[in-house]
């Protein structure tokens, strides 16, 4: 995972491989063509419809034109395309078979449009697609099987749309999807089974939605999640074994700004690799027994009403032995109010469990 993040920058020259010699036919009016690299650039030139380019074209940049829609067969003569850029094109609709014939397309950028409707079959033939960007649109629902042709899809960006729920079958066929971004939508539920087809997700962003309960049934088939963001969802509690199915892999967890009040004691059961945990701006008073601190290198706790008693002493012991000493103020008992957990005298009489003492001695 860490070795592929640089690929996010691969929108032009480096990702397209060796150029085919020659010019890709006649350059469309108003566009600029780089024949030696087979790039057709039509950036912000006032186009009202999609121009025709030859099969030799590898990259087509149509950003910031007023195109409105992508009709069926719009790219029927452009079968060699590898990268297609259509950000800020005032797109409202994608017709069925809009990208028919684009069997080599690997990068498709449709960000920051007004897309509300994606017709079933719109992505037919996109069997090589690896990166799909649909963020910043008006999408309210995803048809069952919409992504089914995309057996090589790696990153799917759906941030900043209007999705309300995920249903089973939404991601059928996208078995290799690794990064799924759905932050800042209106999701209030992930139905059981809705993520079963993408069990190899490594990064899942769900922050800034409307989920009031942790979607444990939908998450239970995920196996290798490394980063999960749930901040800014109005959840009050996190249940037992919430992260157990992928707890051996999860390194980064964001639960900030939720109004979170409590964890069930077994909420962190199975979580053994966590390095970064964000809990700031909640209503937490204590932390669950199942949270293991040993692997943590980044912990945020500020703006919570912590109760400084022996139930919180594992946190204090970790602070005493760690270079990481995050801000966390005691709200109770009264004599400790306003004290930093790391400095409070409330833990001086707390006994260390025998098992922990032996571990420390060893």
C-alpha positions, 0 to 999 in steps of 0.5 A: 500500500505504501508503495503505490501512493505516488501513483495518485500523481500519475495523471499525465506523462509518466503513466502513459508509457512510450509514445506512438510516433506520429500525430493523432490525426487532425487536432480538434478545433481550439485544442492543442495537440502534442503529437510526440506524446499523443496528448490532446489538450482542450483545457477551458476552450469553450467546447460545447460537445466532446470532440472526436480524436483518433485511436492513437490518442493516449490522453484527452484533457477536456477540463473546464468546458461546458459539455453537459452530458456524455452521450452513448458512444461519445468516444467510439473513435478513441479506443486507445485512450488511457487517461481521460480528464473531464473535471469542471465540465458542467456534466449532469448525466452519464448515459448508458455505454457512454465509454463504450470501446475504451477497453484501455482506459486506466484513469477517468477523472469526472470530479467537480461536475453536477452529475446526479444520474449515472445510467446502468451500463455507463461504465461498460467496457472499462475493464482496465480502469484503475482510478475513478474520480467522481468526487464533488458531484450530486450523486444520490444513489449507485445502481446495483452492478454499476462498477461490475465491469471494473475488475481492476479498479483500485481507487474510487473517489466518491467524496462530497456527493449526496449518497444516502445509503449503500445497498448490497451489490453496489460494488459487485465485480470491483473485487480488487478495490483498495481505496474507497473514499465516501467522506462528506455525503449523506450516508445514514446507513450501510446495509448488511452486505453492502461491502461484501464484494470489496473485502480487500479494502485497505483505506475506507473514508466515511467521515462527515456523514450521518450515521448514528450507529456503527455499521458493524454488519456491513463492516464484518467481512472487511479483512485488511483495513489499514485506515478507517475514518468515521469522524463527524458522524453522530455516533454515541457508542462504539460496540463490542468487536467493532473492528475485530475482522480487520484489527490485525491490520488497522493502523489509523483510526479517526473517531473525532468530532462525533459526540462519542460518549462511550466505547463498549468494553470489547470495542477494541478486541482484536486490534493489535497494530494501531499506531494513530488514534484520534478521539478529540472533540467528543464526550468521552469520560474513559477508555475501554479495557480492550484498548492496547496502547503499546503500538500507539505513536499518535493519540489525540484526546483533547476536548473530552470530559475525562474522569481521572480515576483508576479506570483511566490509569492504563492511559496514564501509565502509557503516557508515563512511559511514552514520548507521546503525552497528548493533551487531555484535561480531567473534568472530574473528580472536582479536585482534579478538574482542569488538570492534565491527565499526564500530570494529575495526582489522581492515579498515584494510588491505583494498583497495577494488575499483576499480569501487567506488572510481570510484563513490565518486569520482563 
